Amino acid sequence: MDITYTVAEYTTEDLSVEVTYTNEIGYVHKRMINIPKDNEGNIDQTRFDQILEDQLRGLKNKVSFGAVTFKDPNSSDDVPSD
């Protein structure tokens, strides 16, 4: 099961960031991840990297049980209006 992720752009002021996970056929799953800060309000990059890896590991586990679905990034989730 090959799943990669990309982290959206964020600033030091942001508290969370969107992470997009992509599976081997190009379908995606998105979630918001909290950005850890140290006591001075700076991003704790070491902890953040660990959180991202832990989230990936957890996502792979959930996919193996069918608890998470990936969507075609080219499909529309828009509901037509009357």
N, C-alpha and C positions, 0 to 999 in steps of 0.2 A: 504494500500500500504506500504509494508515493504521494505525499502531501507536502506542499511548500507553503510559505506564507510571505506576505508583504505587509509592511507597516506603513500606514499613511503618514504624511508629513505632520509634524507636531512641533510645538514650541515649548520652551521651559515653563511657560505659564499653564499649559494644558494639564488637566487632571486625568484624562483618558485619551485613547487613540483607537481608531478603527484598524483592525487587522483582518486582512483578506486571506483566507486559506484556499488553495487551489489543488484539486485532486489530479490524478493522472490523465483524465479525459478533458480537463480544462474547466470543469464545473467549480463553482465557488461557494464558500460559506464565510459569512462575515460575523464578527463580534467585536464588542468594545472591550478594551483591556485597560485597567487602571495603570497609571504611570507612577511608580514609587518615587518618593522624594526623601531626601535626608532631612535632618533636623534644621538645616538652613534653607530648605525649600528647593534645593538643587536636585535634578534627576539623578537617581541612584542607578547608573547604567548597568552595573553588575547585577543588581537585583532584577532590573527590568529584563535583561537578557535571560536570566533564569526563569522568570515568569513566562516569557514568550516560549521558551523551550518546554516548560511544564505544561502550558496550555496546548502546545502541539501534541505532546505525548498523550494528554487527556483526550484531545479531539480524536486522535487515531484510535484510542481505546473505545470511545463512544461510537465511532464509525463501525468498528468491528462488531458491535452489538446492534447496529441499525438505529441507534438513538439520535444520530445527527444526519441530516441530509444536505447534499450539495445541490445547487441550482445552476442551470444553464445561464451564464452571464448575458447571453443575447436574448433571453426570453423576457417578455414584459409581464410585470406583476400588476400593471394598471388594470383596473376594472372599468369597462366602458360605461359611460354615463348614459342615462335615458334621454 
